[in-house]
Amino acid sequence: MIQIDEATYFYLFLIFPVMVLLFLGLVYWKKKTQRRFAEPGLLKRLTPSKSRYKGVLKLLLFLLGLSGLILGLANPKIGTKLETVKREGVDIVFAIDVSKSMLAEDIAPNRLEKSKRLVSEIINQLASDRIGIIAYAGQAAPQLPITTDYGVAKMFLQYLNTDLLSSLGTAIDEAIKLATTYYDDEDQTNKVLFIISDGEDHSEGRALDAVDLAVEQGIRIFTIGVGKEKGAPIPIKRNGITEELKKDSQGEVVITKLNPEILKEIAEKGNGEYIDGSNTDEAVEKIKEALNQMDKMEFEAKQFADYKDQFQWFLGAALFFLFLDIFLLDRKTKWLKRLNLFNEKDHE
């Protein structure tokens, strides 16, 4: 298992393309200036030991050395053993609506991306809780089982989209029923389900029946409303460009609206709370407060331990490549010249 101490140093790699462009510009300027001084054939006779490839090699060595310095500053660490540790937390399942109505852009950039950002920010506030992810539309599908690996959770989160499930409509009851199978520890006293949705529900009242089943199993249900009550059309895009707006069977543009009432009913019956997701910071703060008030249960989890620094290897490689770059001259090396590795021909 690899752990990075200072990942922000990776942004320094962005200067590499700039350095390559500057190098190419310098080569072009040199050639242009040399042409003004003499003909190419005469220049080769005047500078017979000048190598055409040493400049590129020196740049490559410099970039390799700089890469080693950046990786050394980032300080990668490797976990040397996997051990079982005791942790305290709550089991949390996020059920995220991925129906087509979540493409509405009444909340920037759209309802689904807003939902994903909300969940990501909630995960950032967690310390030792276990989390799982469910996606649902007309049916529900498991995405990530209960885990303590927040990095993996965020990766799965990014892959959620409205094409994930083929079924049309929105069935909140399916999400709740699937969530009841997620909590694998019968002794866990605090089981929490967050439903993130615009509140459109086509389950014809079955959602509230599913809430009763969840409550019987000790699950608290919180709902987060995403969208605006005034509503918005659903754009149909291709390559990021809106081609048309979704229409109903009569050819009228469909306007999808946030329905907070059903979400409030579910939260109230589920011993939870309805939270307006319009303001990410406020919503995350409310959720953080609610989770902090819950009793934590101790459970076992496996994690890598005894992380050892690896920066010294990268710094050593960096010094080696930079040393070569400093002492590598632009002139041809005599013994390499005899080997003629680059098939360079001398001109009399």
C-alpha positions as CSV (number, residue, x, y, z in Angstrom):
1,M,0.0,0.0,0.0
2,I,1.5,3.3,-1.1
3,Q,0.8,6.6,0.8
4,I,1.8,10.1,-0.4
5,D,2.7,12.7,2.2
6,E,2.6,15.8,0.1
7,A,0.7,15.2,-3.2
8,T,0.5,18.9,-3.9
9,Y,4.1,18.7,-5.2
10,F,2.9,16.7,-8.2
11,Y,1.6,20.0,-9.6
12,L,5.3,20.8,-10.4
13,F,5.1,18.3,-13.2
14,L,3.0,20.9,-15.1
15,I,6.2,22.9,-15.8
16,F,7.6,20.0,-17.8
17,P,5.7,20.9,-21.1
18,V,6.8,24.5,-20.6
19,M,10.5,23.5,-20.3
20,V,10.2,21.3,-23.5
21,L,8.7,24.2,-25.4
22,L,11.4,26.5,-24.2
23,F,14.0,24.0,-25.3
24,L,12.5,23.6,-28.7
25,G,12.3,27.4,-29.0
26,L,16.0,27.7,-28.1
27,V,17.0,25.0,-30.6
28,Y,15.1,26.9,-33.3
29,W,16.6,30.2,-32.4
30,K,20.1,28.7,-32.5
31,K,19.7,27.2,-35.9
32,K,18.2,30.4,-37.3
33,T,21.1,32.4,-35.9
34,Q,23.7,29.9,-37.2
35,R,22.2,30.0,-40.7
36,R,22.9,33.8,-40.7
37,F,26.5,33.1,-39.8
38,A,27.4,30.4,-42.2
39,E,26.0,27.6,-44.5
40,P,25.1,24.3,-42.7
41,G,28.0,22.4,-44.4
42,L,30.6,25.0,-43.4
43,L,29.3,25.0,-39.8
44,K,29.8,21.3,-39.5
45,R,33.4,21.7,-40.6
46,L,34.0,24.5,-38.2
47,T,32.4,22.6,-35.3
48,P,33.2,18.9,-36.0
49,S,32.9,17.8,-32.4
50,K,29.4,19.4,-31.9
51,S,26.8,16.6,-31.2
52,R,23.3,16.9,-32.5
53,Y,21.9,14.6,-29.8
54,K,23.6,15.7,-26.6
55,G,21.3,18.7,-26.1
56,V,18.2,16.4,-26.1
57,L,20.0,13.9,-23.8
58,K,20.9,16.7,-21.4
59,L,17.3,17.9,-21.3
60,L,16.1,14.3,-20.7
61,L,18.6,13.8,-17.8
62,F,17.5,17.2,-16.3
63,L,13.8,16.2,-16.5
64,L,14.6,12.8,-14.9
65,G,16.5,14.6,-12.1
66,L,13.7,17.1,-11.6
67,S,11.2,14.2,-11.5
68,G,13.2,12.5,-8.8
69,L,13.2,15.8,-6.7
70,I,9.5,16.2,-7.1
71,L,8.8,12.6,-6.1
72,G,11.2,12.9,-3.2
73,L,9.4,16.1,-1.9
74,A,6.1,14.2,-2.2
75,N,7.6,11.5,0.0
76,P,5.9,8.2,-1.0
77,K,5.6,5.7,1.8
78,I,5.0,2.0,1.6
79,G,3.0,0.1,4.2
80,T,5.0,-3.0,5.2
81,K,2.3,-5.0,6.9
82,L,-1.4,-5.4,7.2
83,E,-2.8,-5.5,10.7
84,T,-6.1,-5.5,12.4
85,V,-6.9,-2.4,14.4
86,K,-9.8,-1.3,16.6
87,R,-11.9,1.6,15.3
88,E,-15.0,3.4,16.4
89,G,-17.7,4.7,14.1
90,V,-21.0,4.6,12.4
91,D,-22.1,2.5,9.3
92,I,-23.2,5.0,6.6
93,V,-24.8,4.1,3.3
94,F,-25.2,6.8,0.6
95,A,-28.1,6.1,-1.8
96,I,-27.6,8.5,-4.8
97,D,-30.3,9.2,-7.4
98,V,-29.0,8.7,-10.9
99,S,-32.3,9.0,-12.8
100,K,-32.4,11.3,-15.9
101,S,-34.0,14.1,-13.8
102,M,-30.7,14.5,-12.0
103,L,-29.3,16.1,-15.2
104,A,-31.4,19.2,-14.7
105,E,-29.1,22.3,-14.3
106,D,-31.2,24.3,-11.9
107,I,-28.3,23.8,-9.5
108,A,-24.8,24.1,-10.8
109,P,-23.3,22.2,-12.6
110,N,-26.3,19.8,-12.5
111,R,-28.1,17.9,-9.8
112,L,-26.1,14.7,-10.1
113,E,-22.7,16.4,-10.0
114,K,-23.9,18.5,-7.0
115,S,-24.9,15.2,-5.2
116,K,-21.5,13.7,-5.9
117,R,-19.8,16.8,-4.5
118,L,-22.0,16.7,-1.4
119,V,-21.1,13.0,-0.7
120,S,-17.4,13.7,-1.4
121,E,-17.4,16.6,1.1
122,I,-19.2,14.4,3.7
123,I,-16.6,11.7,3.3
124,N,-13.9,14.3,3.9
125,Q,-15.4,15.0,7.3
126,L,-15.4,11.3,8.4
127,A,-12.6,9.8,10.5
128,S,-13.3,6.1,11.2
129,D,-16.9,5.5,10.0
130,R,-17.6,2.8,7.5
131,I,-19.3,3.8,4.3
132,G,-21.1,2.2,1.3
133,I,-22.6,3.5,-1.9
134,I,-25.9,2.6,-3.8
135,A,-27.1,4.0,-7.1
136,Y,-30.7,4.0,-7.9
137,A,-33.2,5.1,-10.6
138,G,-36.1,2.8,-11.5
139,Q,-34.2,0.1,-9.6
140,A,-31.3,0.1,-7.2
141,A,-27.8,-1.3,-7.7
142,P,-24.9,-1.7,-5.2
143,Q,-21.8,0.2,-6.1
144,L,-19.6,-0.1,-3.1
145,P,-20.1,-2.4,0.0
146,I,-19.4,-1.2,3.5
147,T,-15.7,-0.2,3.7
148,T,-13.3,2.1,5.5
149,D,-11.4,2.9,2.3
150,Y,-12.5,6.4,1.6
151,G,-10.1,6.7,-1.4
152,V,-11.9,3.8,-3.2
153,A,-15.3,5.3,-2.2
154,K,-14.4,8.6,-3.9
155,M,-13.2,6.7,-7.0
156,F,-16.5,4.8,-7.3
157,L,-18.4,8.1,-6.7
158,Q,-16.8,9.7,-9.7
159,Y,-18.0,6.9,-12.0
160,L,-21.7,7.5,-11.2
161,N,-23.8,8.7,-14.1
162,T,-27.3,8.6,-15.5
163,D,-26.5,5.8,-17.9
164,L,-25.5,3.5,-15.1
165,L,-28.9,1.9,-14.8
166,S,-31.1,1.2,-17.8
167,S,-34.4,1.4,-15.9
168,L,-36.5,4.6,-16.2
169,G,-38.2,6.4,-13.4
170,T,-37.2,6.8,-9.8
171,A,-38.0,4.2,-7.1
172,I,-36.7,5.4,-3.7
173,D,-38.2,2.2,-2.1
174,E,-35.8,0.1,-4.1
175,A,-32.8,2.1,-2.7
176,I,-34.1,1.7,0.9
177,K,-34.7,-2.1,0.5
178,L,-31.2,-2.6,-0.9
179,A,-29.7,-0.5,1.9
180,T,-31.1,-2.8,4.5
181,T,-28.9,-5.6,3.2
182,Y,-25.7,-3.4,3.5
183,Y,-25.3,-3.5,7.2
184,D,-23.4,-6.7,7.9
185,D,-22.9,-6.2,11.6
186,E,-26.1,-7.0,13.6
187,D,-24.6,-5.5,16.7
188,Q,-24.0,-2.1,15.1
189,T,-26.4,0.3,16.9
190,N,-26.0,3.2,14.6
191,K,-26.9,2.5,11.0
192,V,-27.4,5.6,8.9
193,L,-28.8,5.9,5.3
194,F,-28.4,9.1,3.4
195,I,-30.8,9.5,0.4
196,I,-29.6,12.1,-2.0
197,S,-32.3,13.0,-4.6
198,D,-34.5,15.6,-6.2
199,G,-37.5,13.9,-4.5
200,E,-39.1,12.6,-7.7
201,D,-40.6,9.2,-6.8
202,H,-42.5,6.8,-9.0
203,S,-42.9,4.0,-6.4
204,E,-46.5,5.0,-5.6
205,G,-46.1,5.3,-1.9
206,R,-44.1,2.2,-1.4
207,A,-41.1,4.3,-0.2
208,L,-42.8,4.9,3.2
209,D,-43.5,1.2,3.6
210,A,-39.8,0.5,2.9
211,V,-38.9,3.1,5.6
212,D,-40.9,1.1,8.2
213,L,-38.8,-2.0,7.3
214,A,-35.6,0.0,7.6
215,V,-36.6,1.5,11.0
216,E,-37.4,-2.0,12.3
217,Q,-33.8,-2.9,11.6
218,G,-32.5,0.1,13.5
219,I,-31.6,2.3,10.4
220,R,-32.0,6.0,10.6
221,I,-32.7,7.7,7.3
222,F,-31.6,11.2,6.4
223,T,-32.6,12.8,3.1
224,I,-30.8,15.5,1.1
225,G,-32.8,17.5,-1.4
226,V,-30.9,18.6,-4.6
227,G,-32.5,21.0,-7.0
228,K,-35.0,23.9,-7.1
229,E,-38.7,23.8,-6.5
230,K,-39.3,26.0,-9.6
231,G,-37.9,23.2,-11.7
232,A,-35.8,23.0,-14.9
233,P,-35.8,21.1,-18.2
234,I,-33.6,18.0,-18.7
235,P,-30.9,18.6,-21.3
236,I,-29.9,15.8,-23.7
237,K,-26.3,16.3,-24.5
238,R,-23.7,14.8,-26.8
239,N,-20.0,15.5,-26.3
240,G,-20.9,18.1,-23.7
241,I,-23.2,20.1,-26.1
242,T,-27.0,20.3,-25.5
243,E,-28.7,18.9,-28.6
244,E,-32.3,19.1,-27.3
245,L,-34.5,19.1,-24.2
246,K,-36.3,16.0,-23.0
247,K,-40.0,15.9,-24.1
248,D,-43.0,13.9,-23.0
249,S,-45.2,11.8,-25.3
250,Q,-47.2,15.0,-26.2
251,G,-44.0,16.7,-27.4
252,E,-44.0,19.1,-24.4
253,V,-40.7,19.9,-22.7
254,V,-40.4,18.1,-19.4
255,I,-39.9,20.3,-16.4
256,T,-38.5,18.4,-13.4
257,K,-38.9,20.0,-9.9
258,L,-37.5,19.4,-6.5
259,N,-40.1,17.6,-4.4
260,P,-39.0,18.2,-0.8
261,E,-42.3,17.0,0.7
262,I,-41.7,13.3,0.0
263,L,-38.1,13.6,1.2
264,K,-39.3,15.3,4.5
265,E,-41.8,12.5,5.0
266,I,-39.2,9.8,4.6
267,A,-36.8,11.5,6.9
268,E,-39.4,12.1,9.6
269,K,-40.6,8.5,9.5
270,G,-37.0,7.3,9.3
271,N,-36.1,9.1,12.6
272,G,-33.7,11.3,10.6
273,E,-33.8,14.8,9.2
274,Y,-34.3,16.5,5.8
275,I,-31.4,18.6,4.7
276,D,-31.4,21.2,1.9
277,G,-28.4,20.4,-0.3
278,S,-28.3,23.8,-2.1
279,N,-25.5,25.1,0.0
280,T,-22.8,22.4,0.3
281,D,-21.0,23.8,3.3
282,E,-24.2,24.3,5.4
283,A,-25.5,20.8,4.4
284,V,-22.1,19.1,5.3
285,E,-22.0,21.0,8.6
286,K,-25.5,19.8,9.6
287,I,-24.6,16.2,8.7
288,K,-21.4,16.4,10.7
289,E,-23.3,17.6,13.7
290,A,-25.8,14.8,13.4
291,L,-23.1,12.2,13.1
292,N,-21.2,13.6,16.0
293,Q,-24.2,13.2,18.3
294,M,-24.5,9.5,17.6
295,D,-22.8,6.8,19.7
296,K,-19.9,5.2,18.1
297,M,-19.4,1.4,18.0
298,E,-16.1,-0.3,18.1
299,F,-15.3,-2.6,15.2
300,E,-12.3,-4.3,13.7
301,A,-10.7,-3.1,10.5
302,K,-7.6,-4.1,8.5
303,Q,-5.2,-1.4,7.5
304,F,-1.6,-1.1,6.4
305,A,0.8,-0.1,9.2
306,D,4.5,0.7,9.6
307,Y,4.8,3.0,6.7
308,K,8.4,3.6,5.7
309,D,9.7,6.7,3.9
310,Q,10.9,6.1,0.3
311,F,12.0,9.7,-0.5
312,Q,15.7,8.9,-0.2
313,W,15.6,6.7,-3.3
314,F,14.1,9.4,-5.4
315,L,16.4,12.0,-4.2
316,G,19.4,9.7,-4.8
317,A,18.2,9.1,-8.4
318,A,17.7,12.9,-8.8
319,L,21.2,13.7,-7.7
320,F,22.6,11.0,-10.1
321,F,20.8,12.3,-13.1
322,L,21.5,16.0,-12.3
323,F,25.2,15.0,-11.8
324,L,25.3,13.4,-15.3
325,D,23.6,16.4,-16.8
326,I,26.1,18.9,-15.3
327,F,29.1,16.9,-16.5
328,L,27.7,15.9,-19.9
329,L,29.1,18.3,-22.5
330,D,27.5,19.2,-25.8
331,R,30.6,17.9,-27.7
332,K,30.8,14.4,-29.1
333,T,32.3,11.9,-26.7
334,K,35.3,10.3,-28.5
335,W,34.7,6.7,-27.5
336,L,31.0,7.0,-28.3
337,K,31.9,8.6,-31.5
338,R,33.9,5.5,-32.4
339,L,30.9,3.3,-31.6
340,N,28.7,5.6,-33.8
341,L,25.5,4.7,-31.8
342,F,23.5,7.5,-33.4
343,N,24.8,6.8,-36.9
344,E,26.3,10.3,-37.2
345,K,28.5,10.7,-40.2
346,D,31.5,13.0,-40.4
347,H,31.8,15.3,-43.4
348,E,35.1,16.2,-44.8
